[in-house]
Amino acid sequence: MNDTRIRLLQEDDWNELVTLEELAYAASGLSEGEAALRSRHRASPSTCFVLEHTGGFGGYLLALPYPLFRCPDLSLAEEGEDGAVQGSNLHLHDLVIAERVRGRGLAHRMHQHLEEAGRAASCRTLSLVAVHGSQTLWSSLGYRTRTEIGLPASYGPEAVYMVKSLESAGPSRLSGLVPEPKQAAADVSAPNVALRSRPATGALSFFLAFQNATRGSG
C-alpha cells in the first residue's frame, strides 16, 4: 500500500476530521463536536492518527489513556493536557474511515497500528465502547464484553464496554489478563466506516469493511 500511510494527527487535519465525524455520528446523536474531539487529542497526541490515502484524508483514529472500566463522556471535554501515554489501558475512542476508501482493509490496518502503539507504550489492554450492535465485530478482534460496566448516558442505552488484552496469550488465558472491576465505572449513517468508543459503527458499514479486510482486498 505505497499510496497509503498512517501518521500523527496535525493541526491542518481538523477541518476534515470534524466534517467526517459529523457525517458519521450526527444522525445517531453521537457527534461530540470539535472542542471535545480536540480535548481527546490533547490528552494523548501520540495515539491519535490520520489515514492518508492517495494523498487525501481517508480517515482518523483517536485514542487516549483511560482508567480500565471507565470511558470518556461524549458530552464533556477532557480536563488537562497531559500529552503523554500513562497507565496500562489505552482507550480507542473513535475510528472513522471515509466512504471513498472503504473495502481496502484500512480500518483493520489502523486498528493494528493502534495495537502496536499501545504495546510500545507498555499498555496491557485496549478498551472501547461498542454501539449500534457492533459487539460481535469487536469480539472477533479479541475484545470481551463487560456488560456490568455502567456507561455515560451520552452513548445511548445499548452501548457496551469492551476490553482486549495486549499481552501475548491464547484465548483460554485472556480472562486472567484482564482484571475484574471493583465496581461499575459510572453512572452513520452509512457514508462512512465509523466506530465510536463510540467504536461504534455505522456498525454494518464497519463490519463489511473488516470482512473485506479478511478477504485480502486491502
Backbone torsions as a table, in degrees:
resi	resn	phi	psi	omega
1	MET	NA	65.5	-177.8
2	ASN	-68.9	-18.8	179.4
3	ASP	-90.7	8.2	-176.9
4	THR	-130.3	138.9	172.7
5	ARG	-148.3	153.8	175.5
6	ILE	-112.2	127.7	-177.9
7	ARG	-137.6	171.2	177.6
8	LEU	-68.2	145.9	176.2
9	LEU	-64.6	136.0	-179.0
10	GLN	-123.6	166.6	-177.3
11	GLU	-58.2	-39.2	-177.9
12	ASP	-67.6	-10.2	-177.9
13	ASP	-85.3	-12.6	-165.7
14	TRP	-65.6	-38.4	-179.4
15	ASN	-59.8	-46.4	-179.6
16	GLU	-70.3	-36.7	179.0
17	LEU	-63.3	-47.2	-178.6
18	VAL	-63.9	-39.9	177.7
19	THR	-61.5	-44.3	-179.8
20	LEU	-67.0	-39.2	178.7
21	GLU	-62.8	-42.6	179.3
22	GLU	-64.8	-41.5	177.6
23	LEU	-61.3	-36.6	-176.3
24	ALA	-75.5	-34.6	-165.6
25	TYR	-124.9	-14.8	-174.1
26	ALA	-60.2	-41.2	-175.7
27	ALA	-64.7	-29.0	-178.0
28	SER	-96.6	2.3	178.9
29	GLY	77.8	14.7	-177.3
30	LEU	-103.5	1.7	178.1
31	SER	-69.9	134.6	-174.0
32	GLU	-109.8	-10.1	175.7
33	GLY	90.8	158.8	-172.4
34	GLU	-64.4	-40.0	-177.1
35	ALA	-61.1	-45.2	179.3
36	ALA	-67.3	-41.1	179.0
37	LEU	-61.5	-44.0	178.5
38	ARG	-62.3	-34.8	-180.0
39	SER	-67.4	-34.0	176.1
40	ARG	-64.1	-41.7	179.6
41	HIS	-65.2	-44.2	-179.4
42	ARG	-60.8	-31.4	-179.0
43	ALA	-67.5	-24.3	-177.1
44	SER	-164.0	72.8	-178.3
45	PRO	-58.8	-26.7	-175.8
46	SER	-77.4	-6.2	178.3
47	THR	-123.3	26.6	175.0
48	CYS	-121.4	124.3	-167.5
49	PHE	-129.5	155.7	174.6
50	VAL	-119.2	141.2	173.8
51	LEU	-97.9	120.6	171.9
52	GLU	-102.8	129.4	178.8
53	HIS	-133.6	123.8	-176.1
54	THR	47.2	42.4	174.7
55	GLY	81.6	-0.4	-178.2
56	GLY	-116.4	171.9	-179.3
57	PHE	-79.7	113.2	-175.4
58	GLY	-107.3	-7.9	-179.9
59	GLY	158.0	179.3	-179.5
60	TYR	-151.9	162.5	175.4
61	LEU	-139.1	129.9	175.4
62	LEU	-117.1	126.6	176.3
63	ALA	-140.8	151.4	-179.4
64	LEU	-153.6	150.7	175.7
65	PRO	-62.2	137.2	178.8
66	TYR	-150.5	143.4	178.7
67	PRO	-56.5	137.7	178.8
68	LEU	-58.0	137.1	-178.6
69	PHE	75.1	16.1	170.8
70	ARG	-131.4	165.2	-179.7
71	CYS	-154.8	161.7	176.5
72	PRO	-63.5	149.0	171.4
73	ASP	-91.0	124.9	-176.8
74	LEU	-62.6	-21.3	-178.4
75	SER	-88.9	-1.5	-176.2
76	LEU	-129.2	143.4	172.7
77	ALA	-80.8	157.9	175.0
78	GLU	-71.8	145.9	176.1
79	GLU	-96.2	139.8	178.1
80	GLY	84.9	168.6	-178.9
81	GLU	-137.7	70.0	-173.6
82	ASP	-65.6	-49.7	173.9
83	GLY	81.2	-11.7	-179.0
84	ALA	-120.1	146.7	178.0
85	VAL	-75.7	115.5	179.3
86	GLN	-131.6	150.1	-178.9
87	GLY	92.9	171.6	-172.9
88	SER	-101.1	-3.7	-179.4
89	ASN	-119.2	132.7	177.5
90	LEU	-113.1	122.6	-173.8
91	HIS	-98.3	119.4	176.0
92	LEU	-79.1	102.1	-172.9
93	HIS	-86.2	-37.6	-173.0
94	ASP	-159.4	137.9	174.9
95	LEU	-145.6	118.7	-179.1
96	VAL	-131.1	131.0	175.5
97	ILE	-115.7	130.6	-177.2
98	ALA	-70.4	152.6	-176.4
99	GLU	-57.0	-39.0	-172.8
100	ARG	-66.1	-16.1	-179.8
101	VAL	-118.1	16.1	176.9
102	ARG	-66.1	159.6	173.5
103	GLY	79.0	14.8	-179.7
104	ARG	-114.9	7.5	-179.2
105	GLY	76.2	18.6	-173.6
106	LEU	-77.1	-31.5	175.6
107	ALA	-64.0	-42.3	177.1
108	HIS	-61.8	-41.8	-179.6
109	ARG	-63.6	-40.8	178.4
110	MET	-66.5	-38.3	178.0
111	HIS	-63.9	-41.3	176.6
112	GLN	-61.8	-39.3	178.4
113	HIS	-61.3	-40.3	178.1
114	LEU	-66.1	-41.5	177.2
115	GLU	-57.3	-43.7	179.6
116	GLU	-63.5	-41.3	178.7
117	ALA	-64.2	-40.2	179.0
118	GLY	-63.3	-44.7	178.7
119	ARG	-64.7	-39.8	179.2
120	ALA	-62.5	-29.2	178.9
121	ALA	-91.8	9.7	178.4
122	SER	65.1	27.4	173.8
123	CYS	-74.8	145.1	-179.6
124	ARG	-97.2	-24.1	-175.8
125	THR	-141.1	155.9	165.5
126	LEU	-112.9	144.4	175.2
127	SER	-131.6	163.6	175.4
128	LEU	-163.5	172.5	173.4
129	VAL	-119.1	116.0	180.0
130	ALA	-85.2	130.2	176.2
131	VAL	-126.4	171.7	178.0
132	HIS	57.3	32.2	174.9
133	GLY	72.2	27.2	-175.7
134	SER	-90.9	11.7	-177.5
135	GLN	-59.1	-38.1	-178.0
136	THR	-62.0	-42.4	176.9
137	LEU	-57.4	-51.2	-175.7
138	TRP	-68.5	-32.1	175.1
139	SER	-60.6	-36.9	-179.8
140	SER	-67.6	-17.7	179.2
141	LEU	-100.4	9.2	174.6
142	GLY	101.0	2.5	178.9
143	TYR	-83.7	146.6	177.3
144	ARG	-114.8	135.7	179.2
145	THR	-72.8	143.1	175.2
146	ARG	-127.0	78.9	-173.2
147	THR	-68.1	-14.6	179.6
148	GLU	-79.2	-9.2	-177.6
149	ILE	-84.2	121.9	175.8
150	GLY	-74.0	145.4	-176.6
151	LEU	-123.9	153.8	174.3
152	PRO	-57.5	146.5	-178.5
153	ALA	-62.1	-20.8	-176.8
154	SER	-63.9	-17.0	179.3
155	TYR	-85.8	-10.6	-177.1
156	GLY	90.5	166.8	-170.5
157	PRO	-74.7	-18.0	-174.3
158	GLU	-104.2	5.2	-179.5
159	ALA	-68.7	149.0	-177.0
160	VAL	-135.1	133.4	176.1
161	TYR	-79.1	139.1	-178.2
162	MET	-138.3	150.8	-177.1
163	VAL	-136.2	144.3	175.4
164	LYS	-130.9	134.8	175.8
165	SER	-77.5	141.2	173.9
166	LEU	-100.9	0.6	-179.7
167	GLU	-88.3	149.4	-176.8
168	SER	-69.1	119.0	178.3
169	ALA	-171.2	151.3	173.6
170	GLY	-76.6	166.0	-177.9
171	PRO	-56.2	-31.5	-176.3
172	SER	-69.4	-18.5	179.9
173	ARG	-100.7	-3.9	-171.6
174	LEU	-59.0	-41.6	-175.5
175	SER	-62.1	-28.4	179.7
176	GLY	-77.0	-15.2	-177.8
177	LEU	-92.3	-17.6	179.3
178	VAL	-109.5	113.2	-175.1
179	PRO	-67.5	159.3	175.2
180	GLU	-78.2	145.4	177.4
181	PRO	-70.1	146.0	174.7
182	LYS	-70.9	-32.3	176.5
183	GLN	-165.0	168.3	176.5
184	ALA	-61.3	143.3	-169.6
185	ALA	-69.2	-40.7	-178.0
186	ALA	164.4	150.3	-171.0
187	ASP	39.0	NA	NA
188	VAL	NA	86.3	167.4
189	SER	-25.0	149.8	-151.1
190	ALA	-81.9	19.7	173.4
191	PRO	-74.9	-7.0	-176.6
192	ASN	-129.5	152.8	165.5
193	VAL	-86.3	121.5	-173.5
194	ALA	-144.9	137.9	171.3
195	LEU	-133.5	145.1	-179.9
196	ARG	-132.1	137.9	172.3
197	SER	-75.2	10.0	85.1
198	ARG	-66.3	-27.2	179.7
199	PRO	-29.2	70.4	163.2
200	ALA	-87.4	158.1	165.5
201	THR	-126.4	167.9	100.5
202	GLY	-41.6	77.8	-164.1
203	ALA	-53.5	-43.2	-178.1
204	LEU	-64.9	-43.6	180.0
205	SER	-60.5	-44.0	-177.5
206	PHE	-69.1	-38.3	178.2
207	PHE	-61.1	-44.5	179.2
208	LEU	-64.7	-35.3	177.9
209	ALA	-64.1	-41.6	178.0
210	PHE	-69.3	-33.5	173.8
211	GLN	-60.0	-45.0	178.5
212	ASN	-60.7	-38.7	179.6
213	ALA	-61.2	-42.5	-177.5
214	THR	-71.6	-18.1	177.2
215	ARG	-86.7	0.7	175.1
216	GLY	82.9	21.5	-178.8
217	SER	-77.8	-14.6	-176.2
218	GLY	-67.6	NA	NA
